Amino acid sequence: MAAPTGPRAAAVRLDARGLAATTGTLAALARVLLAARRTGRPVRLCRASGQLAALLRLAGLAGEFEWQAEEGEEPFGVQE
């Protein structure tokens, strides 16, 4: 059976609230991203802290994730 791909492939939703901005977290998120890609699914990060977002930007991984802001906040990377 083939892995789901295209618009029908559901995103992997990851609630990042409480994840520390450490190299261990960075490595774990990279592994999740790789596993999701192998099945053709995007990864959507929700509730990531500013520190974690900055670490992902520094590592060059921020653009690899979909970002979902909390209600009332701007999505990651969008500034007023």
C-alpha positions in Angstrom: 0.0 0.0 0.0 1.4 3.4 -1.0 1.9 6.2 1.5 -0.6 9.1 1.2 0.7 12.0 -0.8 -0.6 15.2 -2.2 -3.5 17.3 -0.9 -5.1 14.3 0.8 -2.1 13.6 3.0 -3.0 14.7 6.5 -0.4 16.8 8.3 1.3 15.5 11.4 0.2 18.0 14.1 2.7 18.5 16.8 1.9 20.6 19.9 5.3 22.1 20.7 4.1 23.8 23.9 6.5 22.9 26.6 9.3 21.7 24.3 12.6 23.2 25.4 14.8 25.0 22.9 17.7 22.5 23.1 19.8 20.5 20.6 18.0 17.4 21.8 14.6 18.9 20.8 16.1 20.0 17.5 17.3 16.5 16.8 13.9 15.0 17.7 12.0 17.4 15.5 14.4 16.7 12.6 13.6 12.9 13.1 9.9 13.6 13.1 10.2 15.7 10.0 12.2 13.0 8.2 9.7 10.2 9.2 6.8 12.4 8.0 8.4 13.2 4.7 8.9 9.5 4.0 5.2 9.1 4.2 4.5 12.3 2.2 3.0 14.2 5.2 3.8 17.7 6.3 4.5 18.5 9.9 2.5 21.3 11.5 4.0 22.9 14.7 1.5 24.4 17.1 2.3 26.6 20.1 6.0 26.7 19.6 7.9 29.1 21.8 9.8 32.0 20.4 13.0 30.4 21.6 12.2 27.2 19.8 11.2 29.0 16.6 14.5 31.0 16.8 16.5 27.7 17.2 14.7 26.2 14.2 15.5 29.3 12.1 19.2 29.2 13.2 19.4 25.5 12.2 17.7 26.2 8.9 14.7 24.0 9.6 12.0 26.6 10.3 10.9 26.6 6.6 10.5 22.9 6.6 7.5 23.0 9.0 4.0 24.4 8.7 3.3 26.8 11.6 0.0 27.2 13.4 -0.4 30.2 15.7 -2.5 30.2 18.8 -5.8 32.0 18.5 -5.2 35.7 18.5 -1.6 35.5 17.5 0.1 36.0 14.2 1.5 32.9 12.4 5.2 32.3 12.7 7.2 34.6 10.4 4.4 37.1 10.0 4.9 40.5 11.6 2.6 43.5 11.8 
